[in-house]
Amino acid sequence: MDTSKPNITISTLYDLLMKHPHQGIVYLEMDTPIRWNRQQNSDDQLEFVLNHLRVAEVNAAMLNILKTKREDVIELSIEDIIRTNIGFNKKHLLDLLSNGSVEDQKEIRLTNGDILFLKSDSICIYNDEDELTGIFSIQKDITSEVQRKNDLWKRDRLLIATSEAGNFLLREANFNKALYKVCKTLGEKLAVDRVFIFENHQNTATGYTDAKLRMKWDTTTPDFRVEPDSIPHFPIEETFPTVYHQLNKGNIAQTSSQNVSGNEQAFLEEHNIHSIFIVPIFIQDEFWGFLRFDDCSEEKDWTLGEIAILKSFSSTIGMTFERERFQNSLHESRLMFEYITENIDEVFYVRDPNMNILYINEAFEDIFGISVQATLEDSQNYTKHIHPDDLENIQKAPLDKKTIFEYRFVTPDNSIKHIANKRAPVFDSDGNIVRYVGVMMDITDIKRAQSEMEEALILEREHHDLKNRFISMISHEIRTPLTAIVSSAEMIEDFFDRLPPEKKKELNHRILGASDKILTLLEEVLLIGKSDAGKLTPEYEEINIQSFLNTLLDEIQITKTRSNAVHQSVQTENRIIILDKKLLSHILVNLLENASKYSNEGSNIWLHIDTSDRQELNIIVKDEGMGIPEEDQEKIFEPFYRAKDVSDIEGTGLGMPIIRQSVRALGGQLHLSSSPNKGSTFHVTIPITTK
């Protein structure tokens, strides 16, 4: 099989892609082309491709992703690739052959056991007879991104679990039942085998601190729920002294059977524990006990998010056990109420039937910046700060049932806070409302996060649209010159001896012209990419502006496809300016070529150049063309965007973005004035230094 690079006429594009430092590139070639019947998708066709499609080339980035050598990959058949799971599978291949291109994400396992996640964009390559000749695939390592998403997913699941567990602790009347639900919920969400809640207990016989079991959830026993009295005390300080002192300092502790010895290792082996994770529980700065999580099947890796959430939730557990201490009397209940309300971040309040505020906790002052005492004396002290546009919604909220409503609050320093208010009526035995109780929460950060998420979704859609426009442009603008290159090359090859020199020269010029068109397109794409990456840095040099303009206008005149009269008004005084010649050329060439392209044959174009104030270069290009609709005047500066009314005119959608990015790189400004069928005027101002 011929494993050489593709035809020399597209080698520039090929080499550019193969040298990409981050994107993995794989080129597979059919040793015998096949015409793929998309309607049939037969097993015979697939089998033929499996036998004849082999790796012809792979770039360094792909080898780095796969952690392999080139000689281990080159000449592998597609069946070998599928079997070794290094980038393709049969479903992926069948989808690709059926659709011509496919984009997907997959998980692969390397020979060293590492798991990678790859995002691939693959496209089939066909010859002029519509036969499949190869596959070109771009592979991107998104393992870190997937891991971050998985970590976020784990974090979100755990947040939900701790929220549910917190609700159990608050709502469930049976305390032991609530604790079991907490252990079960955490264990299932964290995918561990056992969850314990221990309370520290001083062992008078040994002098060490033991841990008394308060609740256990265990998947390794026939009955997941194990009563505390059936489990002996856990000698935490004696068996795990290092762990105990870590917990006593408020730190989490985790270890595995692989990195311990002595009593610790014996304990883990006896209970078939591969890894153990412990979170301390403190009550009023006292090391009260801990949560313990056992994994009996593997050494579990705990994310920072999981650790932070569990440390935070351990405070909730601590508060819950503290609440238990105060449930024996009315006095204890009162103390419990005050402790909870004064230690939560939310505002807890009580109102009478006339909506006068009877009680609010200290969090009110932290959130709203208003004195608790002043608000208790006059409820209007709070109400007057509610945003006037939201007052009507609050007044419409029902009073006879639980309700949740949101509003904006203007703090004394004029900042805006978004508040969620959950209110419920309290009824007496006759069904009369005697109180209202509620919780107010500052959701400003949540609202901001929602707004940022919505903006991110908009940006994602914009990126998706940009990708689609790019693919559409590439398929259209490169296919035409490639067709010219291939047809000319084939004519030279087939009729070389019979073609007269003039015809050979003509065909060669056609190949060179088409190649130049592809190179120009790639340069424009790279320029946009540089600008988006913040790497478009001007390279200043001395320019004789008059000489530069004369040369540039002569070159444009040669390449113009339309005959338009260009009226020049140049006021440069043969001045030498300091500027980036290439960026200035991009600006002028694209402005003039667009003016010609979107104007009728023989119409007028005006070019005005002025450097008379010696500190600013003024460029004005005006035409009598079709003009630009107002709704498109901002969009045309987006890469690959083309207005609907110019779809039949050749173009890449890069000219306007290149003009704007070049002007911005030079520290200038660009202004557009245009109306449909009345032409367009572009005014560019660029700061300059003159000599």
Secondary structure, DSSP 8 states (H G I E B T S, - for coil): ---S-S-GGGHHHHHHHHT-SSSEEEEEEEEEEE---TTT--HHHHHHHHHHEEEEEE-HHHHHHHT--GGGTTT-BHHHHHHHTSS--HHHHHHHHHHSEEEEEEEEE-TTS-EEEEEEEEEEEE-TT--EEEEEEEEEE-HHHHHHHHHHHHHHHHHHHHHHHHHHHHH-SSHHHHHHHHHHHHHHHHT-SEEEEEEEEE-TTTSSEEEEEEEEEETTSSSSEE-GGGS--B-HHHH-HHHHHHHHTT--EEEETTS--HHHHHHHHHTT-SEEEEEEEEETTEEEEEEEEEESSS-----HHHHHHHHHHHHHHHHHHHHHHT-SSHHHHHHHHHHHHHHSSSEEEEE-TT--EEEE-THHHHHH-S-HHHHHH-THHHHTTB-GGGHHHHHHS-SSS-EEEEEEEE-TTS-EEEEEEEEEEEE-TTS-EEEEEEEEEE-HHHHHHHHHHHHHHHHHHHHHHHHHHHHHHHHHHTHHHHHHHHHHHHHHHHHTTTS-HHHHHHHHHHHHHHHHHHHHHHHHHHHHHHHHTT------EEEEHHHHHHHHHHHHHHH-SS--EEEEEEE-TT-EEEE-HHHHHHHHHHHHHHHHHTS-TT-EEEEEEE-TTSSEEEEEEEE-S----GGGTTGGGSTT---GGGTTS---S-HHHHHHHHHHHTT-EEEEEE-TTS-EEEEEEEE-EE-
